[in-house]
Amino acid sequence: MIRGLKFVSIPVRNQDASLKFFTEKLGFKVATDQPFNDKQRWIELKIPGAETGITLFTPPGHEDRIGGFQPLSFWCDDVFATAAAMKSKGVEFAQDPKTEHWGTSAIFKDVDGNMYVLSSRS
């Protein structure tokens, strides 16, 4: 029986630059960083306080997915406060926080131009 989601893979061009972004600007922690093959490492990151993590890994043939909208959403308690903290660390936002009838969200970018939703749980 499936018990959860272990990680989501994020396609990246430069693993070192992406690792720096996710750890220094977003506060993720390195769970694994080891050789995978002659071109990439297997980098798995954990979100403090969460069970699900992310990997900074691009499967061969999926390079065209780098720099687009990624189909995942990171949640936080307060989108406005979290976005302000992220902006103070240099994170670029494609959409500033806004509240709609369905909830509050924003869209931010990583170093490769990948875009992600930031939303509150409620």
Wavefront OBJ file of the C-alpha trace (Angstrom):
o trace
v 0.000 0.000 0.000
v 1.286 3.469 -0.865
v 2.050 5.419 2.308
v 3.164 8.795 1.016
v 5.270 10.772 -1.363
v 9.026 10.494 -0.722
v 10.319 13.183 -3.099
v 9.601 15.197 -6.211
v 12.343 15.592 -8.808
v 13.130 19.094 -10.039
v 14.972 19.382 -13.375
v 18.014 21.656 -13.116
v 20.894 22.791 -15.354
v 23.523 23.306 -12.679
v 23.224 21.148 -9.582
v 25.670 23.269 -7.559
v 23.782 26.523 -8.241
v 20.442 24.848 -7.506
v 21.773 23.284 -4.312
v 22.942 26.703 -3.132
v 19.544 28.253 -3.975
v 17.456 25.641 -2.170
v 19.665 25.447 0.917
v 20.711 29.078 1.347
v 17.603 30.900 0.133
v 14.844 28.430 1.048
v 16.395 26.661 4.042
v 16.198 23.074 2.780
v 18.615 20.511 4.271
v 20.792 18.023 2.371
v 19.682 14.428 2.958
v 21.854 12.866 0.229
v 24.515 14.225 -2.097
v 26.411 11.473 -3.872
v 27.589 10.533 -7.368
v 24.907 9.148 -9.675
v 26.752 8.897 -12.989
v 29.502 10.761 -14.838
v 27.194 13.758 -15.465
v 25.064 14.176 -12.343
v 24.910 13.648 -8.609
v 21.913 12.356 -6.709
v 20.969 15.302 -4.508
v 18.022 14.785 -2.207
v 16.855 17.648 0.010
v 14.484 17.693 2.947
v 12.152 20.495 3.908
v 12.538 21.080 7.664
v 9.461 19.725 9.432
v 8.104 17.913 6.362
v 8.190 14.277 5.310
v 8.365 14.945 1.571
v 11.582 16.131 -0.046
v 12.891 17.121 -3.441
v 15.708 15.913 -5.669
v 17.786 18.168 -7.887
v 18.054 15.748 -10.771
v 17.239 15.813 -14.471
v 16.494 12.423 -16.028
v 18.138 11.992 -19.438
v 15.840 13.298 -22.167
v 13.995 15.659 -19.809
v 16.253 18.689 -20.219
v 13.439 20.541 -22.024
v 11.528 20.695 -18.709
v 14.118 23.006 -17.169
v 12.965 26.608 -16.838
v 9.237 26.105 -17.001
v 6.339 25.964 -14.609
v 6.790 22.984 -12.297
v 3.593 21.161 -11.331
v 4.057 21.368 -7.574
v 3.126 23.702 -4.776
v 5.063 24.465 -1.600
v 2.856 25.362 1.355
v 3.486 27.690 4.269
v 1.466 29.211 7.082
v 1.578 32.795 5.757
v 2.238 33.394 2.064
v 2.758 37.144 2.491
v 5.329 36.781 5.300
v 7.125 33.857 3.635
v 7.325 35.689 0.305
v 8.734 38.770 2.049
v 11.396 36.637 3.772
v 12.257 34.923 0.481
v 12.477 38.255 -1.357
v 14.877 39.558 1.302
v 17.170 36.642 0.355
v 16.994 37.507 -3.343
v 14.290 35.091 -4.516
v 12.480 36.391 -7.600
v 8.691 36.236 -7.786
v 6.750 35.928 -11.038
v 3.537 36.664 -9.137
v 3.376 38.490 -5.838
v 1.174 37.049 -3.095
v -2.522 37.549 -3.590
v -5.657 36.282 -1.940
v -8.414 34.766 -4.042
v -11.704 33.177 -2.988
v -9.976 29.757 -3.024
v -6.875 30.764 -1.018
v -3.629 32.730 -0.978
v -0.748 32.061 -3.364
v 2.337 33.454 -5.064
v 4.693 32.123 -7.757
v 8.472 32.193 -7.321
v 11.437 31.239 -9.524
v 14.626 29.314 -8.877
v 18.030 29.923 -10.492
v 16.987 28.037 -13.650
v 13.745 29.948 -14.087
v 11.654 27.016 -12.853
v 8.461 28.421 -11.341
v 6.646 27.094 -8.274
v 3.478 27.942 -6.430
v 3.752 29.045 -2.814
v 0.425 28.709 -1.015
v -1.143 28.436 2.396
v -2.763 25.193 3.461
v -6.159 26.636 4.155
l 1 2 3 4 5 6 7 8 9 10 11 12 13 14 15 16 17 18 19 20 21 22 23 24 25 26 27 28 29 30 31 32 33 34 35 36 37 38 39 40 41 42 43 44 45 46 47 48 49 50 51 52 53 54 55 56 57 58 59 60 61 62 63 64 65 66 67 68 69 70 71 72 73 74 75 76 77 78 79 80 81 82 83 84 85 86 87 88 89 90 91 92 93 94 95 96 97 98 99 100 101 102 103 104 105 106 107 108 109 110 111 112 113 114 115 116 117 118 119 120 121 122
